Every structure is written in structure tokens, then in C-alpha cells.
Amino acid sequence: MSFFQEFLNQSAYQGIAEDLAFQGTVRPAPQFSASADAAVLDKAIKARGVDENTIIEVLVKRSNEQRQQIKVAYLQATGKPLDVALKAALSGELEDVVLALLRTPAQYDAQLLNLAMKGLGTDEDTLVEILASRTNKEIRDLKKAYKDEINKYHQNSNSTGEAETILFTVSWFEVCFLDPVV
């Protein structure tokens, strides 16, 4: 027992101060250049038959913050949003994954909330997982991202019921759990 205890004491939490800045396994790429990555992606998108491997290679080896910079650089270089170009070039599950990688965490959570409450029934597991596992700051970012998502939804549809329901749910969660009564 003491051998295992000593092993765990020596191996657990080493380097935790460094790890607090990151969640997950993707670390920022060293020698990163958003404009160079944007050019590589543009070439891969325009390649005959679309170079899916290059698209995957670039996007999965960049942190979310770096992918956001690549989106800006791509727009500046080509005049077209990267997500629009990738949506036109890709299809199926690869398209879904690549487009999800281009979203910020708050935008992705907002998309998942929207899908969880869309149509008949509600995916309560997704709602609970998102709303209960995020920090106060992440919930505030999610609320802002969801409002942006609602504005896009309203521009493309006449239906407002689902969007209002989700906004109400997020607001209710924020009031009940993030703004405690003093």
C-alpha cells in the first residue's frame, strides 16, 4: 500500500501550474503563422478533389485561439469566410467536424444547446452537461454566443419559439446559479 501511495504522490499533479492554462490535449503550435496556415488551407480547398488530409492536419494541430486567427487571416487573404469555403468543399461528417473546429467553445456550446432543444422532445443530458459543467465566465460567453446564434436563426426563419425557449433556459440558469441573492 505504501509503495502505491508514494508512487501516486510523486506522479500526481506534477506540472499542474503549467497545465491550468490549457484544457484538453491540443497545445498552441510553435512557430505559428495564421497567414501561412490560411494559404495552406486555401490551396487545399482549391486542390483538385480537395486535399482533406491537409485540412485535417492544419486544423487539428492548432489551438482554438489559433484557429480563430486563421479564420481572420483567411478572410483577409481571400475575402471569403473560411467556414463558407470549407462548407462548399467538404461534405458529410468531415464537414461537420471541421466546421465545429472553427467555432469557439461558447459558439459550439450554443450550437449544441440549439440542437438539444430543436424539434420534438429535449435532450436533457446535453443541457445538463453543458450548463452544469461550465464556469460562470463560460456561461456568460455561452449566453452571448447564443444570442448571436438566435440573431442568425431569426434572419433565416420565421419561427422564434425554440430560440426563445433556449434563451429563457440559459437566462434562468444564470439567474438561479450565477447571480446568487445577497
C-alpha positions in Angstrom: 0.0 0.0 0.0 2.7 2.5 0.9 4.5 1.8 -2.4 1.4 2.8 -4.4 0.8 5.8 -2.1 4.3 7.0 -2.7 4.1 6.4 -6.4 0.8 8.4 -6.6 2.3 11.2 -4.5 5.3 11.5 -6.9 3.3 11.2 -10.1 0.1 13.1 -9.4 -0.3 16.8 -10.2 3.3 17.3 -11.4 3.4 20.4 -13.6 -0.2 21.4 -12.8 0.6 25.1 -12.8 1.5 24.8 -16.5 -1.5 22.7 -17.3 -4.0 25.1 -15.9 -3.8 27.3 -19.0 -4.9 24.5 -21.2 -7.9 22.2 -21.3 -7.6 19.0 -23.3 -4.6 17.8 -25.3 -4.3 20.5 -28.0 -1.5 22.9 -27.3 -0.7 26.0 -29.3 1.5 25.2 -32.3 5.1 26.6 -32.1 6.2 28.9 -34.9 2.5 29.6 -35.7 1.7 31.8 -38.6 -2.0 32.4 -39.3 -1.4 33.8 -42.8 0.7 30.8 -43.7 -1.9 28.3 -42.5 -4.6 30.3 -44.3 -2.6 30.0 -47.5 -2.1 26.2 -47.0 -5.9 25.8 -46.3 -6.8 27.9 -49.4 -4.5 25.7 -51.6 -6.0 22.5 -50.0 -9.6 23.7 -50.7 -8.8 24.6 -54.3 -6.9 21.4 -55.0 -8.4 19.0 -57.4 -10.6 16.8 -55.3 -10.0 18.8 -52.2 -6.9 17.9 -50.1 -8.8 16.7 -47.0 -5.7 15.4 -45.2 -4.0 18.8 -45.3 -7.2 20.5 -44.0 -7.3 18.0 -41.1 -3.6 18.2 -40.5 -3.7 22.0 -40.2 -6.8 22.4 -38.1 -6.4 19.6 -35.6 -2.8 20.7 -34.7 -3.8 24.3 -33.8 -5.4 25.5 -30.6 -8.9 27.1 -30.8 -7.4 30.5 -30.4 -5.0 29.8 -33.3 -7.9 28.5 -35.5 -9.8 31.8 -34.8 -6.7 33.7 -36.0 -6.6 31.5 -39.1 -10.2 32.4 -39.9 -9.4 36.1 -39.7 -6.3 35.6 -41.9 -8.2 33.6 -44.4 -10.9 36.2 -44.7 -8.3 38.9 -45.2 -6.4 36.9 -47.8 -9.4 35.6 -49.9 -12.3 37.9 -49.0 -14.3 34.8 -48.2 -15.0 33.3 -44.7 -13.1 30.1 -44.1 -16.2 28.2 -42.8 -18.1 29.1 -46.0 -15.2 27.9 -48.2 -14.9 24.6 -46.2 -18.7 24.0 -46.2 -18.6 24.3 -50.0 -15.6 22.0 -50.3 -16.4 19.3 -47.8 -19.4 17.1 -47.1 -20.8 14.6 -44.5 -19.3 14.0 -41.1 -15.9 15.6 -42.0 -17.7 18.8 -42.9 -19.5 18.7 -39.5 -16.2 18.1 -37.6 -14.2 20.7 -39.5 -16.9 23.4 -39.0 -17.2 22.5 -35.3 -13.4 23.0 -35.0 -13.8 26.6 -36.4 -16.2 27.6 -33.7 -15.2 29.0 -30.3 -16.1 26.8 -27.3 -19.0 29.1 -26.5 -20.3 29.0 -30.1 -20.1 25.3 -30.1 -22.0 25.0 -26.8 -24.6 27.3 -28.2 -25.0 25.1 -31.3 -25.3 22.0 -29.0 -28.0 23.7 -26.9 -29.9 24.7 -30.0 -29.7 21.1 -31.3 -30.7 19.7 -27.9 -33.9 21.7 -27.8 -34.8 21.5 -31.5 -37.8 19.6 -32.7 -39.9 17.2 -30.6 -38.5 16.4 -27.1 -35.5 17.8 -25.4 -32.1 16.2 -24.9 -31.8 16.9 -21.2 -28.5 15.1 -20.9 -26.9 17.6 -23.2 -28.5 20.6 -21.5 -27.3 19.4 -18.0 -23.8 18.5 -19.3 -23.3 21.9 -20.8 -25.0 24.1 -18.2 -23.7 22.3 -15.1 -20.1 21.8 -16.2 -19.2 25.3 -17.3 -17.7 28.1 -15.3 -19.5 31.4 -14.7 -17.4 33.1 -17.4 -18.1 30.3 -19.8 -21.8 30.5 -19.2 -21.7 34.3 -19.8 -19.8 33.7 -23.1 -22.3 31.0 -24.0 -25.2 33.4 -23.4 -23.6 36.0 -25.7 -22.8 33.3 -28.3 -26.4 32.0 -28.1 -27.8 35.5 -28.6 -25.7 35.7 -31.8 -26.9 32.3 -32.8 -30.5 33.4 -32.3 -30.0 36.5 -34.4 -28.7 34.3 -37.3 -31.7 32.0 -36.7 -34.2 34.8 -36.8 -32.7 36.1 -40.1 -33.2 32.7 -41.7 -36.5 31.7 -40.2 -39.9 33.0 -39.1 -40.0 30.7 -36.1 -38.9 32.1 -32.8 -40.3 29.6 -30.3 -37.2 27.3 -30.0 -34.8 30.2 -29.8 -36.8 32.0 -27.1 -37.0 28.7 -25.1 -33.3 28.2 -25.1 -32.5 31.8 -24.3 -35.0 31.6 -21.4 -33.3 28.4 -20.2 -29.8 29.9 -20.3 -31.0 33.1 -18.6 -32.9 31.2 -15.9 -29.8 29.1 -15.2 -27.7 32.3 -15.0 -30.1 33.9 -12.6 -30.5 30.9 -10.4 -26.9 29.7 -10.2 -24.6 32.6 -11.2 -26.2 35.6 -9.6 -26.9 34.4 -6.0 -29.1 36.6 -3.9 -27.0 38.6 -1.4 
